Amino acid sequence: MERVNKIIQMLENGQHKEALNEYNDVLQSGNPEEKFLLGEELYHYGFLEEAKALVESLLNIYPEEGELLVLLGEILVEAGEEEEAILVLERISEQDAHFGQSLLLLADLYQIQGLYEVCESKLLKAKELLPDEVIIDFALGELYSEQGEVIKAKNAYERVLSEEDEIAGVNIHGRMADLLSTSGAFEEALTYYDHSLREKLEINTLFGYAFTALQAGYNRTAIEKFNDLKELDPEYHSLYLHLAKAYEREEELENSLQAIKDGIKQDEFNKELFFYGGKVSLKLGKEDEAEHYFREAIALDPGFMEAAHTLNKLFFRQERYEDVIDLISQLDIHEDEEPQFLWDSALANAKLEEYSSASDKYESAYTFFKNNESFLQDYGYFLVEEGKNERAAEIFKQLLIGDPTNEEYLDLLERLTDVNI
């Protein structure tokens, strides 16, 4: 239509004022075909209010026309008016040729709202009407996948794959691979990933392939695919930690650490990379480097307990007891919230001959570790050294409950009892 094409050309040329004048003429005096075609074009160009006005003017003449109601529903969805869109689409009768299309739109809307049962009923109804439409099978696969219904989702995707490899720009082999990988069917997933990548090289699919290979224990394959991804997109931050893990599993510790370093260059605020770098450095015997990585991880997240615990273990091994206490004092957490640090503080204070502080920490930690044999041993022997025989006897009696034939505990308890007598 000449006027429609003229308006679109004006919009493309940036002549918005002129286009608006022509639009108003069509809205007021255009014929139904002009209004419908212009409404479609304006909808696709993102002029939603103008498109909506045109379609509503047509619905005043043809209030039950399914094609118009579907178009208005699409416009409302795009405008974020989902509830209004549902009301419009529900007006389409089952006898209308566009009823199936309305069901698909409604299913999308109900899925967005989390009304999965209603969504499923709409899709199954659409499937009855349009049994050969694989887009419906794809929609069912997406719905079941979101709900975690793996078998149903797999069956739906398989129906799609019997007809098409791609729907709406989505590679179905890749979708199936992601579904199977998430459900733990790693071996089967790898086959679909391989097929998907042969059809189209896509970085998210390549990551999924590599990650699934790692989970399946195919470390060499994971290393190969992660490195392929790294070459394609070195800024794909998620790959580096997993590449490091794959190298570590193959005992290639230097390569593992290098992967961490490469990852930190790309993502210097990733605490997990620093933490893992510390663990690999420890395996390599590089304790100074390990300490650096652990400290960086904690600096990024002062509440990163796993990093703090691991660093404390390193300090204990190096007999750096003051550093243990300093580290605990710097953490963004109260000791009572993480009682292991009470125990650590008690041990460190005892080693520094700060016995009063050690005694207080031990007694505080006891509340949390009174059923922990290792803690009770530490505390019991500390009490013996401090000459607190009565309390020590109580602790060793507790230990004997769990290990009644332990000769060392029995002998020590006997001596403590004799002293108290």
C-alpha positions in Angstrom: 0.0 0.0 0.0 1.4 3.3 -1.1 0.6 5.4 2.0 1.9 2.7 4.3 5.2 2.4 2.5 5.5 6.2 2.5 5.1 6.4 6.3 7.6 3.6 6.8 10.1 5.3 4.5 9.6 8.6 6.5 10.3 6.8 9.7 13.4 5.2 8.3 14.6 8.6 7.2 14.0 10.2 10.5 11.1 12.3 9.3 9.0 11.6 12.4 6.8 14.7 12.3 5.8 14.1 8.7 5.2 10.4 9.4 3.0 11.3 12.3 0.9 13.5 10.1 0.4 10.8 7.5 -0.3 8.3 10.3 -3.1 10.4 11.7 -4.6 10.6 8.3 -4.6 6.8 8.0 -6.0 6.4 11.6 -8.9 8.8 10.8 -9.7 7.9 7.2 -7.7 4.9 6.1 -9.3 1.8 4.8 -9.2 -1.4 6.9 -6.3 -2.9 4.9 -4.2 0.2 5.3 -4.8 0.3 9.0 -4.0 -3.4 9.5 -0.8 -3.3 7.4 0.4 0.0 9.0 -0.4 -1.5 12.5 1.7 -4.5 11.8 4.6 -2.4 10.5 4.5 0.1 13.4 4.4 -2.8 15.8 7.5 -4.3 14.3 9.2 -0.9 14.4 8.3 -0.5 18.1 5.7 2.3 17.8 3.4 0.4 20.1 0.9 3.1 21.1 0.3 4.0 17.4 0.0 0.4 16.4 -2.4 -0.3 19.2 -4.7 2.7 18.2 -4.9 1.4 14.6 -5.8 -2.2 15.7 -8.4 -1.0 18.2 -10.0 1.2 15.6 -10.4 -2.0 13.4 -11.7 -4.0 16.3 -14.5 -1.4 16.7 -15.6 -2.6 13.2 -14.6 -6.3 13.5 -14.8 -7.1 17.3 -14.4 -10.9 17.0 -11.7 -11.0 14.3 -9.1 -13.4 15.6 -6.2 -12.0 13.5 -6.8 -8.5 15.0 -7.1 -9.8 18.5 -3.8 -11.8 18.1 -2.0 -8.7 16.8 -3.4 -6.6 19.7 -2.3 -9.3 22.1 1.2 -9.2 20.7 1.3 -5.4 21.0 0.2 -5.5 24.6 2.7 -8.2 25.5 5.5 -6.1 24.0 4.2 -3.1 26.0 4.4 -5.1 29.2 0.6 -5.2 29.6 0.4 -8.9 30.2 -2.9 -9.0 32.0 -4.6 -6.9 29.3 -3.1 -9.2 26.7 -4.6 -12.3 28.4 -8.0 -10.7 28.4 -7.8 -9.9 24.7 -6.5 -13.3 23.7 -9.1 -15.1 25.7 -11.8 -13.5 23.5 -10.8 -15.6 20.5 -13.2 -18.4 19.9 -12.2 -22.0 19.3 -13.7 -21.8 15.8 -11.4 -19.0 14.8 -8.5 -19.8 12.5 -6.1 -17.9 14.8 -7.2 -19.8 17.9 -4.1 -22.0 17.9 -1.8 -18.9 17.7 -3.7 -17.3 20.6 -3.1 -20.5 22.6 0.7 -20.2 22.1 0.7 -16.6 23.1 -1.4 -17.4 26.2 0.9 -20.2 27.1 3.9 -17.9 27.0 2.1 -15.4 29.2 1.0 -18.0 31.8 4.5 -19.5 31.8 6.0 -16.1 32.6 3.5 -15.8 35.5 4.5 -19.2 36.8 1.1 -20.7 36.1 2.7 -23.9 34.6 -0.4 -26.1 34.7 -2.5 -23.5 32.8 0.4 -23.0 30.4 0.6 -26.8 29.8 -3.1 -27.1 29.2 -2.9 -24.3 26.5 0.0 -26.0 24.7 -1.6 -29.4 24.8 -4.8 -27.9 23.4 -2.8 -26.2 20.7 -1.1 -29.5 19.9 -4.5 -31.1 19.4 -5.5 -28.4 16.9 -2.1 -28.3 15.2 -0.5 -31.7 15.6 2.3 -31.0 13.0 3.5 -27.7 14.4 6.9 -28.5 16.0 7.0 -25.0 17.5 4.4 -26.4 20.0 6.7 -29.3 20.9 9.5 -26.8 21.3 7.3 -24.7 23.7 6.4 -27.9 25.6 10.1 -28.8 25.9 10.9 -25.3 27.2 8.1 -25.5 29.7 9.0 -29.0 31.0 12.7 -28.1 31.1 12.0 -25.1 33.3 9.9 -27.3 35.6 12.7 -29.9 35.8 10.6 -32.6 34.2 13.5 -34.1 32.3 11.8 -37.0 30.6 8.9 -35.0 29.3 11.2 -32.2 28.1 13.4 -34.8 26.4 10.5 -36.4 24.6 9.3 -33.0 23.4 12.7 -32.0 22.1 13.0 -35.3 20.4 9.8 -34.7 18.5 11.3 -31.3 17.4 14.5 -33.0 16.3 12.6 -35.4 14.1 11.6 -32.4 12.0 13.9 -29.5 12.7 17.4 -28.9 14.1 16.6 -25.3 15.0 13.5 -23.4 16.1 13.3 -19.6 16.6 17.1 -19.4 16.4 17.6 -22.0 19.1 19.8 -25.0 18.3 17.7 -28.0 19.6 20.7 -30.3 19.9 22.2 -27.7 22.2 19.0 -27.4 24.2 18.9 -31.2 24.6 22.5 -31.3 25.6 21.9 -28.6 28.3 18.9 -30.5 29.6 20.7 -33.8 29.9 23.8 -32.2 31.4 21.7 -30.4 34.1 20.0 -33.7 34.9 23.3 -35.5 35.3 23.2 -37.6 32.1 26.6 -36.4 31.1 27.6 -39.1 28.6 24.4 -38.7 26.6 24.7 -34.9 26.8 28.1 -35.0 25.2 26.8 -36.6 22.1 24.2 -33.8 21.6 26.9 -31.1 22.4 29.1 -32.6 19.7 26.2 -32.6 17.2 25.3 -29.1 18.1 28.8 -27.7 17.6 29.1 -29.4 14.2 26.0 -27.6 13.2 27.1 -24.2 14.6 30.0 -23.1 16.7 28.5 -21.1 19.6 30.5 -20.1 22.7 27.9 -21.0 25.3 27.4 -24.4 23.8 31.2 -24.9 23.7 31.3 -24.0 27.4 28.5 -26.4 28.1 30.4 -29.2 26.3 33.6 -28.5 28.2 31.9 -28.2 31.6 29.9 -31.4 31.0 33.1 -33.2 29.9 34.7 -32.1 33.2 31.8 -33.4 35.2 31.9 -36.7 33.3 35.6 -37.1 34.1 36.8 -36.5 30.6 39.5 -34.1 31.7 41.5 -34.0 28.5 38.4 -33.3 26.5 37.4 -30.6 28.9 40.9 -29.0 28.7 40.7 -29.1 24.9 37.3 -27.5 24.7 38.0 -24.9 27.4 41.1 -23.8 25.5 39.1 -23.6 22.3 36.7 -21.3 24.1 39.6 -19.3 25.5 40.9 -18.7 22.0 37.5 -17.7 20.7 36.6 -15.4 23.6 39.3 -14.9 26.3 36.8 -12.7 28.2 34.5 -15.6 28.9 35.3 -15.5 32.6 33.7 -18.7 33.7 36.0 -20.9 31.8 39.2 -20.3 33.8 38.3 -21.8 37.1 37.0 -25.0 35.4 40.1 -25.2 33.1 42.3 -24.9 36.2 40.3 -27.8 37.9 40.7 -29.9 34.7 44.5 -29.4 34.7 44.7 -30.2 38.4 42.8 -33.4 38.0 45.4 -34.4 35.4 48.2 -33.4 37.9 49.3 -30.6 35.6 49.6 -28.2 38.5 51.7 -25.5 36.8 49.2 -25.4 33.9 46.4 -25.2 36.5 48.0 -22.2 38.2 48.6 -20.6 34.9 44.9 -20.9 34.0 44.2 -19.1 37.3 46.6 -16.3 36.5 45.1 -15.9 33.1 41.6 -15.8 34.6 42.6 -13.2 37.2 43.9 -11.0 34.3 40.4 -11.1 32.9 38.4 -11.0 36.2 40.4 -9.5 39.0 37.5 -9.4 41.4 36.7 -13.1 41.3 37.4 -14.4 44.8 37.1 -18.0 43.8 39.9 -17.7 41.3 42.2 -16.4 44.0 41.1 -19.1 46.5 41.7 -21.8 44.0 45.1 -20.3 43.1 46.0 -20.5 46.7 45.1 -24.2 46.9 47.0 -25.1 43.8 50.0 -23.1 45.0 50.0 -25.1 48.2 50.1 -28.3 46.2 53.1 -26.9 44.4 54.8 -26.1 47.7 54.6 -22.3 46.9 53.5 -21.2 50.3 54.2 -17.5 49.9 52.3 -17.5 46.7 49.4 -19.4 48.3 49.3 -16.9 51.2 49.1 -14.0 48.7 46.1 -15.6 46.9 44.3 -16.4 50.1 44.8 -12.9 51.3 43.5 -11.5 48.0 40.4 -13.7 48.2 39.7 -12.5 51.8 40.3 -8.9 50.8 37.6 -9.2 48.1 35.3 -10.9 50.6 36.1 -10.4 54.3 33.4 -13.0 55.1 35.0 -15.7 52.9 35.3 -18.3 55.6 36.7 -21.2 53.5 39.7 -19.0 52.4 40.3 -17.8 56.0 40.2 -21.4 57.4 42.7 -22.6 54.8 45.0 -19.6 55.4 44.9 -20.3 59.2 45.9 -23.9 58.6 48.9 -22.6 56.7 49.8 -20.3 59.5 49.5 -23.1 62.1 51.8 -25.3 59.9 54.3 -22.4 59.8 53.9 -21.8 63.5 52.8 -18.2 62.9 50.4 -18.0 65.8 50.2 -14.2 65.9 49.1 -14.2 62.3 46.3 -16.6 63.2 45.0 -14.1 65.7 45.5 -11.1 63.5 43.6 -12.7 60.6 40.7 -13.7 62.8 40.5 -10.1 64.1 40.3 -8.8 60.5 37.4 -11.0 59.4 33.9 -9.6 58.9 32.3 -12.1 61.2 31.9 -12.6 64.9 33.7 -15.7 66.3 30.5 -17.1 67.7 29.1 -17.2 64.2 32.0 -19.3 63.0 33.1 -21.3 66.1 36.2 -22.8 64.4 37.8 -19.5 64.9 37.2 -19.7 68.6 39.1 -23.0 68.6 41.8 -21.5 66.4 42.2 -18.6 68.7 42.4 -20.9 71.7 45.2 -22.9 70.1 47.1 -19.9 68.9 46.9 -18.1 72.3 48.0 -21.3 74.1 51.1 -21.5 71.7 51.8 -17.8 72.5 51.6 -18.6 76.3 48.6 -16.3 76.6 46.9 -18.8 78.8 44.1 -16.7 80.2 42.9 -15.8 76.7 43.3 -19.4 75.6 41.2 -20.6 78.5 38.4 -18.2 77.7 38.4 -19.2 74.0 38.4 -22.9 74.8 35.5 -22.5 77.1 33.6 -20.5 74.5 34.4 -23.0 71.8 33.3 -25.9 74.1 29.6 -24.9 73.6 30.0 -25.7 69.9 32.5 -28.6 70.0 31.5 -30.6 73.1 30.9 -33.7 70.9 34.0 -33.3 68.8 36.7 -35.7 70.0 39.7 -33.7 68.5 38.5 -30.5 70.3 38.0 -32.3 73.6 41.5 -33.8 73.3 43.0 -30.3 72.7 41.0 -28.8 75.5 41.6 -31.6 77.9 45.3 -31.6 77.6 45.4 -27.8 77.8 43.5 -28.0 81.1 46.0 -30.6 82.4 48.9 -28.3 81.5 47.2 -25.5 83.3 46.6 -27.7 86.4 42.8 -27.4 86.1 42.4 -31.0 87.1 38.8 -31.0 88.0 37.7 -29.5 84.7 40.2 -31.7 82.8 38.7 -34.8 84.5 35.2 -33.8 83.3 36.5 -33.5 79.7 38.2 -36.9 79.7 35.1 -38.5 81.2 33.3 -37.2 78.1 36.0 -38.6 75.9 35.6 -42.0 77.5 31.9 -42.1 76.8 32.8 -42.2 73.1 35.8 -44.4 73.5 35.4 -46.3 76.9 38.5 -48.6 76.4 41.0 -45.9 75.5 43.9 -46.7 77.9 45.4 -43.3 77.6 42.2 -41.6 78.7 41.7 -44.1 81.5 45.2 -43.6 82.9 45.1 -39.9 82.7 41.6 -39.8 84.3 42.9 -42.0 87.1 45.9 -39.7 87.8 43.6 -36.6 87.7 41.3 -38.3 90.2 44.1 -39.2 92.5 45.4 -35.7 92.5 42.0 -34.3 93.3 41.7 -36.7 96.2 
